[in-house]
Amino acid sequence: MKKALLSLAVAGLALTAVQASFAQTQTTFAPQSTGDLNNYLPINRIPSSGAIPLQEAYRINPTTTNTTGSGFTTTATQADTSNAGSVPGSNLTAPFARNAGFCGANFELGAHYSNTQGIIPNLDACTANQFPNVPGVVNELVTAVPGIFALCSLNKNLLNNSSTADFRQRLNCNAFAQCNVAIKINGFAAMPAGSFGSPFVQSCRLTKNIPLQPKCPGVYPGASFTQFGSGIRTWWALIFSPPGTEFILRVTTRCLGQPGTRFFGQTSVHIDEYHFKVVVTVESLLAVIDVLHTFALGTSEIPCIAAEDVYLALRLAVARIFCQSGQLQQDRLFVAEALVIAFCAFGDCFDQDVFFGPGVFPPSNDVSLAGAFGPTGIIDTFENPCCCKLLVDLDNLGSALGILSSGFSS
């Protein structure tokens, strides 16, 4: 038992070390250090420390800085150009192909949820600003989109110099190969940038490392995957990726000495190593909540954040984390975690009669109290672990903000 607890504690400390590197987003090239996986080749690490940040979800068209929602506009959809007039029988004028709410036959003006000062008691200006609200403007209902990690790819036939279209996508490894960088020969004499050119890719390898998440170890037990060459996937959906998930692309590159330099006629081989990591911020977590509130579970037309009051309470709880500091900020984080746990219904798969109760589907806007798993405000299944996703993000957000000392503190 003691050994098991010690192992869990070590896992929590290791996770914290990963989380601590979130803020490091420097994008300059690293001084070269010798050694690839077997300490044979020099490595050109990009960035020099930390990783290029990725988010699980993103806000659409922010017109102000992050976490100041009062200036957000969303104009994702376009007008139906085949009909430039208004919608028959209404006062809607073109462009009317908009994903907006309705008031009678007209679009809503302003945000769908009127969460501004004076409407929610004791709501301070900082918290109110986290709710997109542009009065008098038709705002679209979808204000955030899932995050995607994509690496540049090509049609397979382009790599084979074939004129027959082949839409199977392959990683464009050549785009990641670099020769115009300062590297070392056998770990000794430095070669100035510009000494070598003509990059040729010898191999490509993508490694995905998913860290253990102590809040939901059954969903996120930790794992590592490696893909090679034509088997490398170039499109990854990140909405359920836990913070700390890292993608490492290693491109083994051969370079030739440039004419006019003392390296002409020489060959150099090194590894261009790119690091990308999923991070969490208050703004990205608000975007995650919005995304989980927009996509349906199968054909139910119900999102996994099923209750409207729970959605608003979640947004408010996370916004208040941003607007506090110190112990008050930690208290707000604990409140947000408690909210998720209190209104979450955990199940293996989605069954409407089980989650909402027999004859209750479709549910109303409110939390359903008739389900077999208790109050159903948020639905969590193996395919859509929404509650675990929120708990894991909150836990990692606490570590990123420096208000939790380890993965087990909350």
Buried (B, 14 or more C-beta within 10 A) or exposed (E): EEEEEEEBBEBBEBBBEBBEBBEBBEEEBBEBEBEBEEEEBBBBBBBBEBBBBBBBBBBBEBEEEBBBBBBBBBEEBEEEEEEEEEBEEEEBEBBBBBEBBEEEEBBBBBBBBEBBEEEBEEBEEBBBBBBBBBEEBBBBBBBBBBBBBEBEBBBBBBBEEEEEEEEEBBBBBBEBBBBEBBBBBEEEEEBEEBBBEEBBBEEBBBBBBBBBBBBBEEBBEBEEEEBEEEEBBBEBEBBBBBBBBBBBBBBBBBBBBBEEBEBEEBEBBBBBBBBBBBBBBBBBBBBBBBBBBBEEBEEBEBBBBBBBEBBBBBBBBBBBBBBBEEEEBBBBBBBBBEBBEBBBBBBEEBEBEBBBBEEBBEBEEEBBEBBBBBBBBBBBBEEBBBBBBBBBBBBBBBBBBEBBEBBBBB
